[in-house]
């Protein structure tokens, strides 16, 4: 019972269960290890449990696949070498992989393109070398009463693997007391040790970090980086090793004289250590139960009027607050081409968006479709032919953190709340939020006198013949408008530092 409490209060389980719910299914790893040890004791390889676990893993979260299959491979290798029988274990593995692939195919795992979730590749979400004793979780959760939070680099937070003070204290005791039994155990479970070593190396990755320092970045071929980035959060693959360390600690304590006392003592230390995180998670769960609804950025009364549409067309980009936008679409019986899905057909999506842009350009929007743009520049390029047929403009959240650029056919002439800025003659200019080695949020770093706008009929109309760019009651003479770079309008001003124009609503004279 004491040992079970340690697993139930596992820091990596608590860390995932409240933010990546499907990754809370870490019982898959424990079940795989259980099946491994049972089959080893019975000198057999054909584990029905492992067969089912591997298939279930692909339906719960594919990140569990390399973990459960690593344990399966260890069992098959040890049996094949010991019994000198290779064909039957190979057929078992092949059949298991075939059934797993079949379920993955049926669930859409092999369909289309995976949502990128950003541009980070393998190595960014690597496991820091301090992970086993660093109690710093995500969002400020600290999993230890005694040990302090330590520094990390980049995406190390996703490879959180704090063992807990009870396990950390128990492991040296077990190693010393069982030192004579460790070499035979390693020889007996050589394949399991080997796959654990591989999983650990993969979790640490080629970007080796310790505390707040990157010690080394080992070169890898681009093809390897691309392949390994299928599991780009590679630090998670350490979980089987993590649970084996926990199991080793308490199984070792149980074999000491008066083992139950030792297990209970170290389990109490473990629970005492992680109790602040348990209390924090408890309070968060209580708060969630009394909250009326999840906070959404869809604050404007525009969304009430827009509930009449049958389809949301995300014409460009990933929309702000896309999860709640998808939920709003579902609540109102709408279809959408941007459903916050894990996988999509990139080619089909691009073709559909091009068709939608073509319809807008021809002045023939679908009357039952709400068109959304992520980028203001793309919106301004598309809006002119349909501005008389739809309400067009910018809709923001109450706190200003989210914005949508919308074309709403049939709502022309309607007036909405102050969160809506209609596209009309008073619609403001804004700097293109463009940054690279030369530009900083639309301001040329070299002189800080040149700013850029996305090229559009609207921007050209505002700048054509204008002498002054105005913002916040100040007027800045326009010295030059340059359109030689396709898609951009670069405006040189008589101004000391144009960064004062960031996030400003601009007009011209």
N, C-alpha and C positions, 0 to 999 in steps of 0.2 A: 504493500500500500504506500509506504513512504517513497519507494523508488518510482512508483507510478505517478505520484504527485510531482516529482521532479520533471518527468516528461510532459505532464499536463501543463506545467508552468514554464515550459521551455521558452527562453527569451526569443529565439528565432520564430517560434510558433506565435507568440503574442505579437511580435513585430509585424507578421504577415496577416494574421487573421483579421486585423482591423483596417487594413488598407489594400491588400491583394487577397481577397477572400479565397479564391481558388488555390492560391499558394499556401493557404492554411491547411490543405489536405496532406500534411506531412505524415499522416498515418500510413501513406503509401510507402514511404521510405522505411518506417519501422516494420511494416508488414513484410516488405521484401527481405529485410534482415532476419526477421523471425523465420520466414520460409527457408532462408539460406541455412540457418543453424539447425533447424529441424531436419532438413534433407541431409546435411552433413552427418548428423548423428545416425540417420537411418541408411547411410551409404547409398543414396539414390539421387537422381538429377531431375526426374520428371515431376516437377512441382506444379500441381494444378493451381495452387495459390499464386505462384510467380507468374504463371501463364495469364491468369485473370488480371493480376495487378498491372502487368505491362500493358494490357489492352485498356484497362480502366484509366491508366495514366494519360493516355492520349486524349481521352474524353474529358478529363478534368483540367489538366494543364500540361502542355507538351514539355515544359521544363523538367517534369518528373521523369520523362522517358530515359534520358541518359543516366539518371540516378538508379532507377529500378533495373534497367538493363545492365548496368555495370555490376550490380549484385548478382543478377542472373548469369552473366558471363563468367563471373568468378566461380560460381557453383559448377557450371558446365565444364570449365577448364580443369578445376581440381578433380572432378569425377573422371574426365576423359584421361587425364594423365595417370591417375591412380589405378583406374580399371583398364587402361589401354583400349578404350572404346571411343572412337571419334564420330562414327557415323550417326548413331542415335542421338547424342547431344547436339550434333550439328542440325539434324532434322528437327529436333525440338526447337532450337533457336530459330531456324528458318520458318517453321510453321507459326511460331509466336510472332515473329516480325511481320509475316504476311497478314495475320489477323489484325495486328496493330495498325498496319498500313491501310487495311480495308476499312477499319472504323475511322481512321483519320481522314481517308478519302470521303467516306459517307458524311462526315461532319464538316467537310469543306476545308480541311487543313491544307490540301494540295491545290486549292482553288486560288486563282488570281494572285494578288500581291499583298504581302503583310503590311499593315499600317506601320510606318517607320518609327513613330514615337520619338523622333528626333534624329540627329545625324551621328550620335555617338556609336562607335564601333567597338569590337572586342578589345578589351584592355581598359576601357574607361570605367566600367563597373566591376573592376577587379577587387580581390580581397586584399586588404591591407595586412601586413605582417603582424600588426597588433590586434587583429580582429578578435582573437580568442579571449582577450582580457580588456577590450575596449567596450565599456557599457553604454556608449552613446548611440541611441537609436535615432529614428527619424522624428522630425517635428519637436525636438527638445526632450523626448522621453529618455530618462536615465534609468538603466536597469540594474543599478547597484547602489546600496546604501554606503558602501565603503570605498570602492574604487572610483577614481575620477574619470571624467570623459577625456579622451585623448584625440589628438588631431587626426584628420584623414585628408585624402587627396581626391579631388574630382568626384567620381561616382562611387567611391568606396562605401558610402552609406548603404548601398544596395546589397553589399556583401556582409552585412552585419552578422556576426557569429559569436557573440559573447556567450561563454560557457556558463557563467554564474560562479559565484565564490565557492559554493559547495563542491561543484565538480572540479574547479581549479585546485582546491585544497585536497580533494580526495585522490586525484591522479598521482601526485608524488608518493602518497602513502601506499597506493596500490602498486606502483612501479617498484618501490623498495621491497615491499612484502612479497611480491610475486616475481622478483627478478630472475629466479631460476626457471620459472615456467614460461617466461616471455619468448626466448628463442625457439623452444619447441612449438609454441602456439603460432609464431610467425611462419615457421616452416610448414606447419599443418595447414595454415590458411594463407598460403603464399599468394594465391591469385587474388583473394580479397584485399590483401595488403597492396598488391600491385595496382589494382583498379583504384584503391584509395589514394595511392601516390599520384596516379594520373589525374584523378579528379581534383586533387589539391593543387597540382601544377597548373591545371586549366583554370582553377579559381583564382590563383595568384596572377596568372597571365604573363604576357611578355613585358607588361608595364609593372615593374616591381616597386611597391611603395611601402614605406615604413613611417608611421606617424604622419607628419605633414610633408614628407620628402619623397620624391621619386628617385629611387636609388639607381635604376637602370631601365632603359627601354630596349629590349632585345629585338633585333631586326627579324621580321617574318615576311615571307613572300606575300604579295597582295592577294594571291589566290587563297592562302591560308587565312588571312584576315577576313576575307569575304566568307569563307566557309565557317570559321569560328563565330562570326557575327550572327549566324543563325541563332546561337545562344549567346547573344552579346552581353547579357548580365551573367557572365560566367562565374561570378563569386557565389551564386546560389548552388552551384554544383558541388560545393563543399559539404552540403547538408548530410549525406550519408556518413562522411567522416566525422562530422560533428556529433551525430547520434551514436556512432560507434564509440567515440571518446566518452560520452555520457554513460553509455551502457557498460563500458570497461570500468569506469570509476565505481559504479554501484554494484556491478557483479563482483568486482574485486573486493569491495568492502564486505559483501555478503559472505565471502569465503574466509574472512578473518574469524578468529575466536570471538564469540558473542557478536556475530555479524549483524544481527537485527539491530543491536544497539548502535553499532557504527553507522549503518545505513540511515537509521532514524536521526542520528546526530547530524550527519552531513546533509541530509535532506532538509532538516530544520534550518541549517546555515544557508542552504540554497534559497529556501522560501523567504527567509528573513532578508536576504540580500536583494532579491528581485521584487520584494513587496511594494516599494514605491511605484514601480511601473504597473504592478497589478492594481494598486489604488487609483493610479492615473487613468488606466484603461477602464476601470469600473466607473469612475466619475464621468468619463467621456461617453460611455454607453448610457448611463442614466440621463445625461444631458440630451443625448440623441433621442431618447424615448419621450421626452417632454417637449421637444421642438415640433412645431406645427408642420414644417416641411423643410426639405433641404434648401439651403439658400440658392437662389437662382438670380442671374443677371437680367432676366426678362422682365424688367420692372415697368416699362412704358405701357400706356393704354393702347398703343399701336398693336400689341400682340393680341389683345382682345378682338380688335377688328379683323386682324389677319387670320383668325381662327377659321374663317369661312373657306380658305383655300383647301384644295385637295392634295396639292403637292408642293414640297419645298425643293427648289432647284438651287443648290449651292454651285453657282456658276464659276466660282474661282476661289481657291484656297480653302483652308480649314477654318470653319467659322468659330468666332468667339463663343465661349461657354457651350461647346458643341454637345456635351452630354445632356444638358438641360434643354437645349434646342431639340435634340432628338426625342427626349421624353415628352416635350410639349407637342411635337408632331404626332407622337403615338397617342397621347391623351386626346388629341383632336381628330384622330382617324386619318391622318395625312400620310402619304408616302414621301420619302425623301431619298436623295442620292448621297446624303452625307450622314449615315445613321450611327456614327461613332462605333463602327464595326471593326473587328480585328483584321478582316481580310476583305479585299475588294478587287474587282477587275479593272486594273489601271487603264488599259487600252479602251475598254468600254466606257469608263467614266470620262476619259478625255474626249472621246467621240461625242458623248452625250452633251458635255459642256460646250463643245464647238457648235453643235446643233442649236443649243440654247442661245449662244452668242449670235449665231446667224439669224435666228428669229428676231432677236432684239434689234440687230442691225437693219433688218428689213422692216421694222416697225410693226411686227405681228406677234406680240407676246401672247402666250396662252392665258386665257382669262382665269383659269383655275389654278394658276401657278404663282407662287411667291418666289421672286428671284433675289438671291443674297450674294453679296460680294464681301470678301475679306479685306481687299485692298481698295482704298479710295481711288487710286489712279485707274484701276481696271473698271471701277464703277463709272467714273467720269468719261471713259472712252466709250461706254456702251449706252449711256442714258439718253443722249440727245434725240435719237429717233423715236423714243417712246414716252418722252416726258409729258406729252399731252394726253396719253392714254392710261397713265398710272400715277399713283403717288410715289414720288422718288425722293430719296434723301437719306440722311444718317439717323440711326436710332442708337442711343447709348444706354448704358446701365445707370442706375442712380448714383453710383460712386465713380462713374466715368472710367472704370477699368475695362469695359468691353464695348465694342462698337460693331454695328452691322450697317452696311450700305445696301439699301433695299430698293427694289422696283416692285410695286404692288399694283398690278392692273386692276382697274375699276374703282380704286379708292381716291382717284384724283379729285382735288377740291376739298377733301376732308381735312380737318384740323385736329392735331393730336397734342399731347402734353409737351412740356418744356424739354423733355428728353429727346424730342424729334426735331431735326433741322431739315426743313423741306428744301428740295433742289429748285431754286428759283434765282432771280437776278441778285438776291442778297446772299446767296450761298457763298461761304468764304473759300478763299484759297488756303492751302496748307503746304508747308514744305514736304517733299517726299522724304520719308524716313529712311534714307539710304545711307549705308555705312560700308566702307571698304578701307583700303590702305590710304586713300586720298580724301574720302568724304566722311564727315561725321554727322549723321542724322540729317543729311541733305545740305550740309555746309562744307565748302571746300576748305580743307585744313590749311593749305598753303597761304592763302591771303585772308580767309574768313570774311571775304566780301562777296563771294559768289555762292548762290543758293540754287537748288535744282527742284523742278516740279516734273511730275509725270506729264508727258505730252498728251493733250486731249483737246477736243474742240472748246471745252469750257475754259481750260487754262489759256489757250491761245486767244480766246475772245476777251478774257480779263487783261491779258498783257499787251494785246495789239494796240499800239498807239499810246499806251499808258506811260506817264512820266514819273509816277511815284508809287512806291509800295508802302502801304500803311498798316500799322499794327499798334494797338494800345495807345492811340492818340499821337503816335510819332509817324513822321513821313520820311521815307528814304528815297532819294533820287535814283531812278533806274538808269544805269550807264550803258548797259548792253544786254540784249537778249540773243542767245545763241542756241540754234536748234540743229547743229550739224551732227550731234550724237543721236541717232534714231531712237525715238521713244522718250526723249528727255528735252526739257527746256531749261537752259542754264542762264540765270539772270545775275548780272554783276551790279552791285549796288554801291552807292556812296555811303558806306557804313563802316564803323570801326570793327565791330565783331557781330556777325550775323547770327551767332548762336542765341542771341536774345529773341530770335524769331521762332525758336523751337516751340512746338505745340501752340503757336499763336494762330488765331483766325485773322487772315490777311485780306485786305481790300486794295484796290488800285485806283488811281486818279490819272 
